[in-house]
Amino acid sequence: APETLEGMKRYLGSGLVEGIGPVMAERIVDRFGLETLDVIDTRPERLAEVDGIGRVRAERIRATWDEQRGLADVLVFLRSHGVSATWARRIFLRYGRRAVAMVRENPYRLALDMHGLGFRTADRIAMSLGVAPTSVERAAAGAAHALVEASDEGHVFLPRALLVERTAKLLAVEEHIANDGIILLCERGHAVAARNDAIYLRALHRAELRAADRVRTILAATSTRATTETSAAIATAELALGIELAPRQREAIEETLRHSVVVITGGPGTGKTTIVRGILAALGTDDRPI
């Protein structure tokens, strides 16, 4: 906290506290002097003595002041355990003044609740707090991390046996501990154990179910086009696009026109966007951006 009147004016007028700008900060400090911060902290009702501050504004200032003090406590705690100031602020915004208590209780919740923070950061905090390497909480977070890594490889789930193996290797623990972590992860709703012991992250399980429902709806509702229409439609598409489609591109469009559901796949630069433009042109709907 600043120790001079000028420093106090700058501190309060910096935008740190909602409802106090440079002009109001000067009025407050002129009224209360070096006792300003103590007044805001312990006797906020006295702010109403300052011209331009009513009861409602005084309460808002006090609430923001408390929030900033809570953020300071969280920053000090998390920075001491190697968390960046940016992440500390995000954690405070997520948990509020309970952040320190919640992180102390289970630091691995950060990996599950804070998208992008990651297991390794949470694990570093946990080790700093003295959490046992064999903790079931650590095993649950490690299993979630293994599922995230699997999704980066293109998998929406892992068989339990493989997930146990990957989690145990990641954490350097026995496989029964890894399995206990998977059970806890599912009990808390972060993961789903589906048929054949397939373990999904909850979001990916929902996405797969939604995709299956969409496919069923399309199959039930869409009629196929007659084969005789496809050649004319592709000619229309080529004319609209001003290009001659390659044989595989023509085949992809033909299959799309014949069937209700088609999957088009390929690496970058293989012509997927051109195929989609061709499909829209063939259907007479090439008026939307791709």
N, C-alpha and C positions, 0 to 999 in steps of 0.2 A: 504494500500500500504506500502511496506517496506521503512524504513527510512535510512538504511545503504547501502553502496555499495555492501557488501557481501550479504546482504538480497535481494537486487535488482537482483543480478546475479542469486541467487537461484530461485527467483520468476520467472524471465523471462525464465530460463533454465529448468523449471519444466515440460515442455510440454504443458503449458497453452496456448501458442501462437504458431500457426502453422508457421514453418519456422525458429523458434528460439530454438536451443538446448543449452546445457551447454557451448560449445565452443563459439558459436555465441553470446550468452548472455554476456559472459565475454568481448568479443570485443566491443559490443554495450555500455556496462556500462563503460568500460575503455575510450571510446571516449566521452561519454556525461555526465558521472558522475551522480550526483544526479538529473540532469535535464532529465534523460533518459525517464521516463514515460511521462513527458510533451512533449518531442520531438515526441514520438510515437503518442501521443494523438492529438497534434496540428500542428506538422511540420514533418509528416512522410516521406516527400521527403528527409529530411536530413539523413535518414538511409542509403542512397546511399553513404554517406561519409565513411561508414564502409567497410573495405575490405571483399569482398565476397557477398555483398548485391547490387543487381542491381535494376532497376526501378520496374520490375515485382515482384521481391521478396519483395520489400518494400511495394508495394500495397497489396500483400497477407498478410503481417504482419499486416498492418493497418486494413484490413478487418476482420481478426481474432480478433484483439484487440477490435474493435467495437462490434463484436459479444459477446465477453466475458464480456464487460462492460454492454451490454444489458442483458445478463444472470444474472449478479450481481443485476441489478435493479429488475428483475423479482423475483429472489430468495428472496431479501429483502421484497418485497411486499407480495409474497405468504406465506413465512415463518411467516410473521406477522399475517397472517390469518389462521395459523395452518396447512399449507400444507407442507409435507415432502420435503426435498431437492431433493430426487429422482423424485417425481412427478413434482416439480417445474421445473426441467431440462427438463422433457418430455413435459411439457406445453410450455416451451420456444422453444423447437425443433419443436413443432406443429405450434405455432403462431408467432414465432420470436419476434422482438422488439415490436410488437403490442400487446403482451400478456397482459400486465397490462391494457391497454385501453380496450381490448376486454373482459377481465374478469370483469372489473368494469362495463362495459356496460351490460353484461349478464353472470353472473357467472354460470348459469345453462347450458350454452353451454358445459361446461367441462364434465358434465354427459352424454351429447349426443355425443360429439366429441372424448372424451378420454376413450377408452375401458378399463374398470377395475377401473376407478377412483370412479365411483358410485355417485348416487344421494345424499346420506347423506353427503358426503364430500363437494359436490357443495352447498348443502343447508346450511351447516355450514359457508362456505365462504360468501354466500349471506346474511345470517343473520348478519354476522360480518360487512358486507358492508352497512347494513341498508335497505336491500330489504324488502318490505312489505310481510307479510305471505300470503296475498290475491293476490299477483302478478300473472298475467296470465302466465308469464314466469315460475314461480314456479309451477303453475298448470300443464303446459305442461311437464316439467321435471318430476314431480310427476307421471303423467300418463304414461310416458315412463318407469319409474321405476316399476310401477305396472305391465306393460306388460312384463318387464324382469323377475320379480318375477313369473308371471304366466307361462312364458316359462320354468322356473326352475321346475315348477310343471308338465310340460309336455304339456302345451297348446300353440298352435301357434297363437291364438287370444283370445279376450274376447268380449262378447256382450257389446255394448256401456253402457247399464244400469249397468251392473256389474262393468265395468271399472270405470264409474262415481262413483259408490259406494266405490270401493276400493281406488280410488284416493282421494276422499273427506275424507275418514277415515284416510289415510296415512298423509294427510296434515292438518287435523283438520279444514277444510273449508267447506263452503256451496257447495251443489252439482252443482249449476249453475256455480260456479267458476271452479270446476273440469271439467265440460263439455266444458267451454270456453278453458281450457287448451288442451283438446283433439282436439278441432277444430283447434287450433293453431298448434298443433303437426302434424296434417294431412296437413294443408296448407303449412307447411315448408318441407313436404316430409319425415319426420322421421317416420310417421305412415300412414297406408292406411285404409280407411273406405270402406270395401267391401260390398257384398250383405248381406241383413238382418242385417245391422248395426254391422257387425263384424269388430272389430278394431284390425289390425295387426301391429306389427313392420314391417317396410318396408322390411328388410332382410328376415324375416320369411314369409312374403307374397310372395316374389320372390321365396324362397325355395319351398313353397307349389305349386306354379305354375309350377316350373321346375319339381318337383316330378310328378305332374299330367301329364305333357307332356311326361316324360320318360315312365310312365305306359302306356299311349296311344300308344306310339311308340312300346313298347314291345308287347302289345296286338295285334297290327296290323301286326307285323313282325314275331312273333314266332309261330311255329306250335307245336302242342302237340304230345307227344309220345304215341304210342299204349300201352294199359294196359299190353299186353303180354310181353312187353320189360322190365317192371319195376322189376319183380322178378329177372331176370338174371342180371340186372344192379345193384341191391342192393347186390346180391351175390358177384358181382365183387368188389363193394365198401367194403364189409366186409373183403374180401380177401386182398384187398390193404391196409386197415387200420389195419388188424390183430386183429379185435375184432368182437364180436357179438352185433349187434345193438339192443337197447331196442325197444319194440313194438312202443312207441310213436316216437322214432327216425326214425324207418322204415316208419311209417306213414307220417312223415314230408317229407322224401325223395321221397316217392311215389307220394305225392301231388305235389311236385316240378316238378317231371318228367311228370306229367299228365297235369299240368296247366302252363300258360305263366307267371303268377304273383302269388307269394306266400309270405306271411309275416310270418317269424319265430320269435317268441318272447319268453322271459323267463328270469328269474332272473339269477344272477351269479351262475355258477356251474351246470346249468341244462342241459348242453350238446349242446348248440348252435354251438360252434366251431366244435364239432365232426360231427354235422349234415351237416355243410357247407363242411367239408372235405369229408363227405360221398357223398354229391351231386357232388362235383368235380370228385371224384373217379368214381362214377356211370356214369358220362359223359365222362370219359377217359381223364380228364384234371387235375388230381391231381399232378401237377408239379409246383405249385405256393405256396409261403408261406402264411399262414393264421395267 
